[in-house]
């Protein structure tokens, strides 16, 4: 396997977020200074530069290949027509930074499966989670969390969203906006992820550890022994493999059957602490990045030997596979975006 440079582009600051459009034709890259660049996937040409948020952009979320939402340090969510490169609407949410965004399907308006209303954008700012319609109107404001929301995770199938804060996780129903469950956790939570089959809800923690819940069965597992707080998590498309940061090794747990408790994880080594992990969308490869700029590709079922490696000029801030899994986008701390081709 080979990783070859396809194209590179410069931002005006640290690449704080990256996201491929659903059809894979565009890559959105948010600079921490505020602007959001839309690049053509084929050749890296800049199609549009959106002004983003003047005090700094924090996060991106595509609704469709023509509609993009951004959250910023100005306490607002902005909606954009990505085809025209134009701003369409703004939802001001207060003084707190908007740090987490997630689109979820809206409930059916009738018994017919095709009778779905518009999706909701969930936006977390401070202690408050808000459900927004695509026209920026507020569909619902959830009861504030006890502390600042530090992570947000919505399963692909929709129906619920998990919101973490220091002290636990709240699981909200996104059809009727009712609180389903609360999962106490007596420490800070850095990251959240659902397994694709929606069986496992996993948190990466400050203590440092990884905690797993099976919400349907009220089962909990706890995996400790990490060197540092666990900020990055990723599941493979089969829901079997869970990749976690938390030191110089990427730790990969086998979540099949009864889960990882009692099993030895695979340890995928780097020379420097892990700063990003990302499984492919529908294939089995895992990308990991170290703070020394090294990006590596692995097969969890055969973790050794390493499948591919490349040395980048700066540490990665984000790893994102294209929808077809043929390209890997890398955001860097020096404000450069790289797109690599993954070839057998």
For each residue, the residues with C-beta under 8 A, 3 or more apart:
1: 297 307 308 342 343 344
2: 308 342 343
3: 295 297 308 309 310 328 340 341 342 343
4: 340 341 343
5: 8 338 339 340 341
6: 44 327 339 340 341
7: 43 44 338 339
8: 5 44 336 337 338 339
9: 29 37 39 44 46 336 337
10: 335 336 337
11: 14 15 29 31 35 37 335 336 337
12: 31 33 35 335
13: 31 32 33 335
14: 11 31 32 33 317 333 334 335
15: 11 18 29 30 31 32 317 318 331 332 333 335 336 337
16: 30 31 32 56 57 58 59 317 318 331
17: 28 29 30 57 58 59 60 318 331
18: 15 27 28 29 30 60 318 320 329 330 331 337
19: 27 28 60 61 62 68 320
20: 24 26 27 28 41 62 320 321 322 323 329
21: 24 25 26 27 28 62 64 65 68 82
22: 62 64 65 323
23: 26 65 323
24: 20 21 41 322 323 324
25: 21 40 41 42 65
26: 20 21 23 38 39 40 41 47 65 82
27: 18 19 20 21 38 39 41 320 329 337 339
28: 17 18 19 20 21 36 37 38 39 60 62 68 82
29: 9 11 15 17 18 36 37 39 331 337
30: 15 16 17 18 35 36 52 57 58 59 60 70
31: 11 12 13 14 15 16 34 35 36 37 52 57 335
32: 13 14 15 16 56 57
33: 12 13 14 56 57
34: 31 51 52 53 54 55 56 57 72
35: 11 12 30 31 49 50 51 52 57
36: 28 29 30 31 49 50 51 52 57 60 68 70 80
37: 9 11 28 29 31 46 48 49 50 337
38: 26 27 28 46 47 48 49 50 68 82 85
39: 9 26 27 28 29 44 45 46 47 337
40: 25 26 43 44 45 46 47
41: 20 24 25 26 27 322 327 339
42: 25
43: 7 40
44: 6 7 8 9 39 40 339
45: 39 40
46: 9 37 38 39 40 49
47: 26 38 39 40 85
48: 37 38 82 84 85
49: 35 36 37 38 46 85
50: 35 36 37 38 68 70 80 85 87
51: 34 35 36 54 87
52: 30 31 34 35 36 57 70 72 78
53: 34 56 57 58 70 71 72 73 74 76 78
54: 34 51 72 74
55: 34 72 73 74
56: 16 32 33 34 53 72 73 74
57: 16 17 30 31 32 33 34 35 36 52 53 60 70 71 72 73
58: 16 17 30 53 71 72 73 97 98 99
59: 16 17 30 70 71 98 99 100 101
60: 17 18 19 28 30 36 57 68 69 70 101
61: 19 68 69 70 101 102 103 121
62: 19 20 21 22 28 65 67 68 69 82 103
63: 67 68 69 103 119 121 134
64: 21 22 67
65: 21 22 23 25 26 62 82
66: 81 82 83
67: 62 63 64 79 80 81 82 134
68: 19 21 28 36 38 50 60 61 62 63 79 80 82
69: 60 61 62 63 77 78 79 80 101 103 121
70: 30 36 50 52 53 57 59 60 61 77 78 80 101
71: 53 57 58 59 76 77 97 98 99 100 101 123 125
72: 34 52 53 54 55 56 57 58 75 76 77 78 97 98
73: 53 55 56 57 58 97 98
74: 53 54 55 56
75: 72 92 93 94 95 96 97 98 125
76: 53 71 72 90 91 92 93 98
77: 69 70 71 72 90 91 93 98 101 121 123 132 136
78: 52 53 69 70 72 87 89 90 91
79: 67 68 69 87 88 89 90 91 134 135 136
80: 36 50 67 68 69 70 85 86 87 88
81: 66 67 84 85 86 87 88
82: 21 26 28 38 48 62 65 66 67 68 85
83: 66
84: 48 81
85: 38 47 48 49 50 80 81 82
86: 80 81
87: 50 51 78 79 80 81 90
88: 79 80 81 136
89: 78 79 134 135 136
90: 76 77 78 79 87 136
91: 76 77 78 79 123 130 132 136 137 138
92: 75 76
93: 75 76 77 96 98 123 125 128 130
94: 75 125 126 128
95: 75 126
96: 75 93 125 126 127 128 148
97: 58 71 72 73 75 125 126
98: 58 59 71 72 73 75 76 77 93 101 123 124 125
99: 58 59 71 124 125 149
100: 59 71 122 123 124 149 151 152
101: 59 60 61 69 70 71 77 98 121 122 123 124 152
102: 61 121 122 152 153 154 161
103: 61 62 63 69 119 120 121 122 154
104: 119 120 122 154 158 159 161 174
105: 116 119 158 159
106: 116 117 118 119 120 174 175
107: 116 117 174 175 176
108: 111 112 113 115 116 117
109: 115 116 117
110: 115
111: 108 115
112: 108 115
113: 108 116
114:
115: 108 109 110 111 112
116: 105 106 107 108 109 113
117: 106 107 108 109
118: 106 133 134
119: 63 103 104 105 106 134
120: 103 104 106 131 132 133 139 174
121: 61 63 69 77 101 102 103 131 132 133 134
122: 100 101 102 103 104 129 130 131 132 152 154 161 174
123: 71 77 91 93 98 100 101 129 130 132
124: 98 99 100 101 128 129 130 149 152 163
125: 71 75 93 94 96 97 98 99 128 130 149
126: 94 95 96 97 148 149
127: 96 144 145 146 147 148 149 165
128: 93 94 96 124 125 141 142 144 145 149
129: 122 123 124 141 142 145 149 152 161 163 172
130: 91 93 122 123 124 125 138 140 141 142
131: 120 121 122 138 139 140 141 142 174 177
132: 77 91 120 121 122 123 136 137 138 139
133: 118 120 121 136 137 138 139
134: 63 67 79 89 118 119 121
135: 79 89
136: 77 79 88 89 90 91 132 133
137: 91 132 133
138: 91 130 131 132 133 141
139: 120 131 132 133
140: 130 131 177
141: 128 129 130 131 138
142: 128 129 130 131 163 172 177
143: 179
144: 127 128
145: 127 128 129 148 149 163 165 170
146: 127 165 166 167 168
147: 127 150 165 166 167
148: 96 126 127 145 165 166
149: 99 100 124 125 126 127 128 129 145 152 163 164 165
150: 147 164 165 166 188 189 190
151: 100 163 164 189 190 191 192 203
152: 100 101 102 122 124 129 149 161 162 163 164 192
153: 102 161 162 192 193 194 201
154: 102 103 104 122 158 160 161 162 174 194
155: 158 159 160 194 196 198
156: 194 196 198
157: 198
158: 104 105 154 155 174
159: 104 105 155 173 174 175
160: 154 155 171 172 173 174 180
161: 102 104 122 129 152 153 154 171 172 174
162: 152 153 154 169 170 171 172 192 194 201
163: 124 129 142 145 149 151 152 169 170 172
164: 149 150 151 152 168 169 170 189 192 203
165: 127 145 146 147 148 149 150 168 169 170 189
166: 146 147 148 150 187 188 189
167: 146 147 184 185 186
168: 146 164 165 182 183 184 185 189
169: 162 163 164 165 182 183 185 189 192 201 203 213
170: 145 162 163 164 165 179 181 182 183
171: 160 161 162 179 180 181 182 183 201 215
172: 129 142 160 161 162 163 177 178 179 180
173: 159 160 176 177 178 179 180
174: 104 106 107 120 122 131 154 158 159 160 161 177
175: 106 107 159
176: 107 173
177: 131 140 142 172 173 174
178: 172 173
179: 143 170 171 172 173 182
180: 160 171 172 173 215
181: 170 171 215
182: 168 169 170 171 179
183: 168 169 170 171 201 213 215 220
184: 167 168
185: 167 168 169 189 203 205 211
186: 167
187: 166 205 206 207
188: 150 166 205 206 207 229
189: 150 151 164 165 166 168 169 185 192 203 204 205 206
190: 150 151 203 204 205 206 229 230 231
191: 151 203 204 230 231 232 233
192: 151 152 153 162 164 169 189 201 202 203 204 233
193: 153 201 202 233 234 235 242
194: 153 154 155 156 162 198 200 201 202 235
195: 198 199 200 201 202 235 239 242 255
196: 155 156 235 237 238 239
197: 239
198: 155 156 157 194 195
199: 195 214 216 239
200: 194 195 212 213 214 235 239 242 255 259
201: 153 162 169 171 183 192 193 194 195 212 213 214 215
202: 192 193 194 195 210 211 212 213 233 235 242
203: 151 164 169 185 189 190 191 192 210 211
204: 189 190 191 192 210 229 230 231 232 233 244 245 246
205: 185 187 188 189 190 208 209 210 211 229 230
206: 187 188 189 190 229
207: 187 188 224 229
208: 205 224 226 227 228 229 230 246
209: 205 222 223 224 225 226 230
210: 202 203 204 205 222 223 224 226 230 233 242 244 246 253
211: 185 202 203 205 220 221 222 223
212: 200 201 202 220 221 222 223 255 259 260
213: 169 183 200 201 202 219 220
214: 199 200 201 217 218 219 220 259
215: 171 180 181 183 201 218
216: 199
217: 214
218: 214 215
219: 213 214
220: 183 211 212 213 214
221: 211 212 259 260 261
222: 209 210 211 212
223: 209 210 211 212 253 260 261 265
224: 207 208 209 210
225: 209
226: 208 209 210 229 230 244 246 247 251
227: 208 246 247 248 273
228: 208 245 246 247 273
229: 188 190 204 205 206 207 208 226 246
230: 190 191 204 205 208 209 210 226 233 244 245 246
231: 190 191 204 245 246
232: 191 204 244 245 274 275 276 277
233: 191 192 193 202 204 210 230 242 243 244 245 277
234: 193 242 243 277 278 279 286
235: 193 194 195 196 200 202 239 241 242 243 255 279
236: 239 240 241 243 279 280 284 286 300
237: 196 279 280 281 282 283 284
238: 196 241 284
239: 195 196 197 199 200 235 236 255
240: 236 254 255 256
241: 235 236 238 252 253 254 255 279 286 300
242: 193 195 200 202 210 233 234 235 252 253 255 260
243: 233 234 235 236 250 251 252 277 279 286 288 300
244: 204 210 226 230 232 233 250 251 252 253 277
245: 204 228 230 231 232 233 250 251 273 274 275 276 277
246: 204 208 210 226 227 228 229 230 231 251 274
247: 226 227 228 251 273 274
248: 227 269 270 271 272 273 274 290
249: 267 268 269 270 274
250: 243 244 245 267 268 270 274 277 286 288 298
251: 226 243 244 245 246 247 265 266 267 268
252: 241 242 243 244 265 266 267 268 286 298 300 303
253: 210 223 241 242 244 260 263 265
254: 240 241 260 263 265
255: 195 200 212 235 239 240 241 242 259 260
256: 240 259
257:
258: 261
259: 200 212 214 221 255 256
260: 212 221 223 242 253 254 255 263 265
261: 221 223 258
262:
263: 253 254 260
264:
265: 223 251 252 253 254 260
266: 251 252 300 303
267: 249 250 251 252
268: 249 250 251 252 286 288 296 298 303
269: 248 249
270: 248 249 250 273 274 288 290 292 294 296
271: 248 290 292 294
272: 248 290 291 292 294
273: 227 228 245 247 248 270 290 291
274: 232 245 246 247 248 249 250 270 277 288 289 290 291
275: 232 245 289 290 291 315 316 317
276: 232 245 287 288 289 316 317 318 319
277: 232 233 234 243 244 245 250 274 286 287 288 289 319
278: 234 286 287 319 320 321 328
279: 234 235 236 237 241 243 284 285 286 287 321
280: 236 237 283 284 285 286 321 325
281: 237 321 323 325
282: 237 325
283: 237 280 325
284: 236 237 238 279 280 299 300 301
285: 279 280 297 298 299 307 325 342
286: 234 236 241 243 250 252 268 277 278 279 280 297 298 299 300
287: 276 277 278 279 295 296 297 298 319 321 328
288: 243 250 268 270 274 276 277 295 296 298 319
289: 274 275 276 277 293 294 295 296 312 315 316 319 330
290: 248 270 271 272 273 274 275 293 294 295 296 315
291: 272 273 274 275 315
292: 270 271 272 315
293: 289 290 311 312 313 314 315 316 332
294: 270 271 272 289 290 309 310 311 312
295: 3 287 288 289 290 309 310 311 312 316 319 328 330 340
296: 268 270 287 288 289 290 306 307 308 309
297: 1 3 285 286 287 306 307 308 309 342
298: 250 252 268 285 286 287 288 303 306 307
299: 284 285 286 302 303 307
300: 236 241 243 252 266 284 286 303
301: 284
302: 299 305
303: 252 266 268 298 299 300
304:
305: 302
306: 296 297 298 309
307: 1 285 296 297 298 299
308: 1 2 3 296 297 342
309: 3 294 295 296 297 306
310: 3 294 295 340
311: 293 294 295
312: 289 293 294 295 315 316 330 332 338
313: 293 332 334 336
314: 293 332 333 334 336
315: 275 289 290 291 292 293 312 332 333
316: 275 276 289 293 295 312 319 330 331 332 333
317: 14 15 16 275 276 331 332 333
318: 15 16 17 18 276 329 330 331
319: 276 277 278 287 288 289 295 316 328 329 330
320: 18 19 20 27 278 328 329 331
321: 20 278 279 280 281 287 325 327 328 329
322: 20 24 41 325 326 327 328 329
323: 20 22 23 24 281
324: 24 327
325: 280 281 282 283 285 321 322 342
326: 322 341 342
327: 6 41 321 322 324 339 340 341 342
328: 3 278 287 295 319 320 321 322 339 340 342
329: 18 20 27 318 319 320 321 322 337 338 339
330: 18 289 295 312 316 318 319 337 338 339 340
331: 15 16 17 18 29 316 317 318 320 337
332: 15 293 312 313 314 315 316 317 335 336 337 338
333: 14 15 314 315 316 317
334: 14 313 314
335: 10 11 12 13 14 15 31 332
336: 8 9 10 11 15 313 314 332
337: 8 9 10 11 15 18 27 29 37 39 329 330 331 332
338: 5 7 8 312 329 330 332
339: 5 6 7 8 27 41 44 327 328 329 330
340: 3 4 5 6 295 310 327 328 330
341: 3 4 5 6 326 327
342: 1 2 3 285 297 308 325 326 327 328
343: 1 2 3 4
344: 1
